[in-house]
Amino acid sequence: MKQFRILVTNDDGVESPGIQALAETVSDLGHDVLVVAPLDDQSGVGSARAAMAGRPVRTKVLDSGFIGISGTPALAVTLARLGAFGPPPDLVVSGINHGINIGVSIFHSGTVAAALTAASQGMSGLAMSIGSEHPRFLETAGAIAAEATRWLITAPTGTVLSVNVPDVPAADLQGVRWARLAPISRSRLAAEIAPTGEPVIVLNTPAEPPAPDTDEALLFAGYATVTSLTGVRDLPDQSAARHLQAQWNGRPEL
């Protein structure tokens, strides 16, 4: 098998358990892994790079060999692609994000933006998220990430996948399903006024149930969901989900 150089990044920070699990997963596939991620939590920054030409970016090499930067996931992708950390990567894998990334609001996610930035710079990208802010079963998401990475290597350059996995033991996963993004009407965001008189964003639960083929509905039904973000205005590509479903096939491990 050809060895690829794969950039692993995230938006939760370079010391997050999720990125450690993802880096181990990709390394176990036999590829050359480069880990570059924000030094601190950069959730919700989208595709912002927040760096100007000529302005140095602070970096820190951890004992693990991971590289932390004073910037966003999209900046990590850009710097790596420009060769700032050695040979440029062939592929970008982002996550495992602590918490879900579902619905059209995912385009604000730093995790997803890293995968989209990869596509804008001539690579493919995978965004992995798990359904808990404090995940207990990262190995389940890691197993799905391993198979998704294998598939992505064979996919056309510029392919982008967003994958969400319930935080459950592998044996309890219902399977893998293609899912469309839940529409903006399903947004849980609402604005309220804090006691200080200032506006604050809060999360509410929509009153109506979600459509059954959306990432929201399928994830909460216990499925890992796969959404193609390549050409978001076109009909989505379901081949990745079919491949992962065939590989999983009801087994507790891949």
C-alpha positions as CSV (number, residue, x, y, z in Angstrom):
1,M,0.0,0.0,0.0
2,K,1.3,3.4,-0.9
3,Q,2.1,5.6,2.1
4,F,0.5,9.0,2.2
5,R,1.4,12.0,4.3
6,I,-1.8,12.9,6.3
7,L,-2.3,16.0,8.3
8,V,-4.4,15.6,11.4
9,T,-5.9,18.7,12.9
10,N,-8.9,19.9,14.9
11,D,-10.5,22.9,16.5
12,D,-10.7,21.6,20.2
13,G,-6.9,22.1,20.6
14,V,-3.8,20.1,20.1
15,E,-4.0,18.4,23.5
16,S,-7.6,17.2,23.0
17,P,-8.2,13.4,23.6
18,G,-10.1,13.4,20.2
19,I,-7.0,14.5,18.2
20,Q,-4.8,12.0,20.0
21,A,-7.2,9.2,19.2
22,L,-7.5,10.2,15.6
23,A,-3.7,10.6,15.1
24,E,-3.3,7.0,16.5
25,T,-5.9,5.7,14.2
26,V,-4.3,7.2,11.1
27,S,-0.9,6.1,12.2
28,D,-2.1,2.6,12.6
29,L,-3.0,2.6,8.9
30,G,0.7,2.9,8.1
31,H,0.7,6.4,6.9
32,D,3.0,9.3,7.7
33,V,1.1,11.5,10.2
34,L,1.7,15.2,10.8
35,V,-0.3,16.7,13.6
36,V,-0.7,20.4,13.6
37,A,-3.6,22.0,15.5
38,P,-4.5,25.1,17.6
39,L,-2.8,25.6,20.9
40,D,-6.3,26.5,22.4
41,D,-9.9,25.8,21.7
42,Q,-10.9,27.3,18.3
43,S,-14.4,25.9,18.1
44,G,-16.8,27.8,15.8
45,V,-14.1,29.8,13.9
46,G,-15.1,28.4,10.6
47,S,-12.6,28.9,7.8
48,A,-11.0,32.0,9.4
49,R,-7.2,32.0,9.2
50,A,-6.6,35.1,11.3
51,A,-3.1,35.6,10.1
52,M,-1.7,38.2,7.8
53,A,1.2,37.8,5.4
54,G,4.5,38.6,7.1
55,R,3.1,38.0,10.6
56,P,4.9,35.1,12.4
57,V,2.7,32.3,13.8
58,R,3.7,31.1,17.3
59,T,4.3,27.3,17.4
60,K,5.0,24.8,20.2
61,V,6.2,21.2,19.7
62,L,4.7,19.0,22.4
63,D,6.4,15.9,23.9
64,S,4.2,13.8,21.6
65,G,5.6,15.5,18.6
66,F,2.3,17.2,17.9
67,I,2.7,20.9,16.8
68,G,0.5,23.5,18.3
69,I,0.0,26.9,16.6
70,S,-1.5,30.2,17.7
71,G,-4.2,30.1,15.1
72,T,-7.1,28.3,13.6
73,P,-7.6,24.9,12.0
74,A,-7.8,26.4,8.5
75,L,-4.5,28.2,9.2
76,A,-2.9,24.8,10.3
77,V,-4.0,23.3,7.0
78,T,-2.7,26.3,5.0
79,L,0.7,26.3,6.7
80,A,1.1,22.6,6.3
81,R,0.2,22.8,2.6
82,L,2.8,25.5,2.1
83,G,5.4,23.2,3.6
84,A,5.9,25.0,6.9
85,F,6.3,21.7,8.7
86,G,8.1,19.6,6.1
87,P,6.7,17.9,3.0
88,P,3.1,19.0,2.3
89,P,0.3,16.6,3.2
90,D,-1.7,14.6,0.6
91,L,-4.8,14.5,2.7
92,V,-6.4,16.2,5.8
93,V,-8.3,14.4,8.5
94,S,-9.9,16.7,11.1
95,G,-11.2,15.8,14.6
96,I,-12.3,13.8,16.4
97,N,-14.5,16.8,17.4
98,H,-15.9,16.7,20.9
99,G,-19.6,17.2,20.1
100,I,-21.7,16.8,16.9
101,N,-21.5,18.8,13.7
102,I,-24.8,18.5,12.0
103,G,-27.1,20.6,9.9
104,V,-26.2,23.5,7.7
105,S,-24.6,25.2,10.7
106,I,-21.6,22.9,10.3
107,F,-20.0,25.5,7.9
108,H,-19.2,27.5,11.1
109,S,-17.3,24.6,12.5
110,G,-13.5,24.8,12.6
111,T,-13.4,21.0,12.3
112,V,-15.4,21.0,9.1
113,A,-13.7,24.1,7.8
114,A,-10.3,22.3,8.0
115,A,-11.6,19.7,5.6
116,L,-13.1,22.3,3.3
117,T,-9.9,24.3,3.4
118,A,-8.0,21.1,2.3
119,A,-10.3,20.9,-0.8
120,S,-9.7,24.5,-1.6
121,Q,-6.0,23.8,-1.6
122,G,-5.9,20.7,-3.8
123,M,-6.5,18.0,-1.2
124,S,-9.3,15.9,0.1
125,G,-10.6,16.3,3.6
126,L,-12.4,14.3,6.3
127,A,-14.2,15.9,9.3
128,M,-14.9,13.5,12.2
129,S,-17.2,14.4,15.1
130,I,-18.6,12.4,18.0
131,G,-21.9,12.9,19.8
132,S,-20.6,14.0,23.2
133,E,-18.7,17.0,24.6
134,H,-17.0,14.5,27.0
135,P,-16.7,11.3,24.8
136,R,-16.3,7.9,26.4
137,F,-16.0,5.8,23.2
138,L,-13.5,7.5,21.0
139,E,-12.5,4.1,19.7
140,T,-15.9,3.8,18.0
141,A,-15.3,7.0,16.0
142,G,-11.7,5.9,15.4
143,A,-12.9,2.7,13.8
144,I,-15.2,4.6,11.4
145,A,-12.4,7.2,10.8
146,A,-10.0,4.5,9.8
147,E,-12.3,3.1,7.1
148,A,-13.4,6.6,5.9
149,T,-9.7,7.5,5.5
150,R,-9.1,4.3,3.5
151,W,-12.0,5.3,1.2
152,L,-11.0,8.9,0.9
153,I,-7.5,8.0,-0.3
154,T,-9.1,6.4,-3.4
155,A,-11.7,9.2,-3.9
156,P,-11.2,12.0,-6.4
157,T,-9.0,14.9,-5.1
158,G,-11.1,17.6,-3.5
159,T,-13.6,15.2,-1.9
160,V,-14.9,16.3,1.5
161,L,-16.8,14.2,4.0
162,S,-18.4,15.1,7.3
163,V,-18.9,12.1,9.6
164,N,-20.7,12.0,12.9
165,V,-20.6,9.1,15.2
166,P,-22.7,8.4,18.4
167,D,-20.7,8.1,21.6
168,V,-21.5,4.5,22.1
169,P,-19.7,1.2,22.2
170,A,-19.0,-0.2,18.7
171,A,-21.4,-3.1,19.4
172,D,-24.2,-0.6,20.0
173,L,-23.8,1.3,16.8
174,Q,-26.8,0.7,14.5
175,G,-24.8,1.1,11.3
176,V,-23.6,3.7,8.9
177,R,-26.0,5.8,6.8
178,W,-25.7,8.6,4.3
179,A,-27.5,11.7,5.5
180,R,-28.4,15.1,4.2
181,L,-27.8,18.1,6.3
182,A,-30.7,19.2,8.5
183,P,-32.0,22.5,7.2
184,I,-31.6,25.9,8.8
185,S,-35.1,25.6,10.3
186,R,-33.7,22.9,12.6
187,S,-31.1,25.3,14.0
188,R,-31.0,25.1,17.8
189,L,-29.6,28.6,18.1
190,A,-31.7,31.3,19.6
191,A,-30.9,34.8,21.0
192,E,-31.9,35.9,24.5
193,I,-31.1,38.8,26.7
194,A,-28.8,38.1,29.6
195,P,-29.5,39.6,33.1
196,T,-26.8,42.2,32.2
197,G,-29.0,43.4,29.4
198,E,-26.6,42.0,26.7
199,P,-27.6,39.5,24.0
200,V,-26.5,35.9,24.4
201,I,-26.8,32.9,22.1
202,V,-28.5,29.8,23.7
203,L,-29.4,26.3,22.4
204,N,-33.0,25.2,22.2
205,T,-34.5,21.9,21.2
206,P,-36.8,22.2,18.1
207,A,-40.4,21.4,18.8
208,E,-41.0,19.2,15.7
209,P,-39.1,16.0,15.0
210,P,-36.4,16.1,12.3
211,A,-36.9,14.5,8.8
212,P,-35.8,10.9,8.9
213,D,-33.1,11.1,6.2
214,T,-31.2,14.0,7.9
215,D,-28.0,13.8,9.9
216,E,-29.8,15.0,13.0
217,A,-32.5,12.2,12.9
218,L,-30.1,9.4,12.0
219,L,-27.4,10.3,14.5
220,F,-29.9,10.3,17.4
221,A,-31.3,7.0,16.1
222,G,-27.9,5.5,16.8
223,Y,-26.3,5.6,13.3
224,A,-23.0,7.0,12.2
225,T,-23.8,9.5,9.5
226,V,-21.8,10.4,6.4
227,T,-22.4,13.6,4.4
228,S,-20.5,14.5,1.3
229,L,-19.7,18.2,1.2
230,T,-18.1,18.1,-2.2
231,G,-20.1,20.4,-4.5
232,V,-22.7,21.2,-1.8
233,R,-25.1,22.5,-4.4
234,D,-25.1,19.2,-6.3
235,L,-26.7,15.9,-5.5
236,P,-24.8,14.4,-2.7
237,D,-22.5,11.4,-3.3
238,Q,-23.6,8.4,-1.2
239,S,-20.8,6.1,-2.2
240,A,-18.7,6.7,0.9
241,A,-21.6,5.8,3.2
242,R,-22.3,2.7,1.2
243,H,-18.7,1.6,1.4
244,L,-18.5,2.2,5.2
245,Q,-21.9,0.5,5.7
246,A,-20.6,-2.5,3.8
247,Q,-17.4,-2.6,5.8
248,W,-19.2,-2.3,9.1
249,N,-22.0,-4.8,8.2
250,G,-23.2,-4.9,11.8
251,R,-19.9,-6.0,13.2
252,P,-18.7,-4.4,16.5
253,E,-15.3,-3.7,14.9
254,L,-13.9,-2.9,11.5
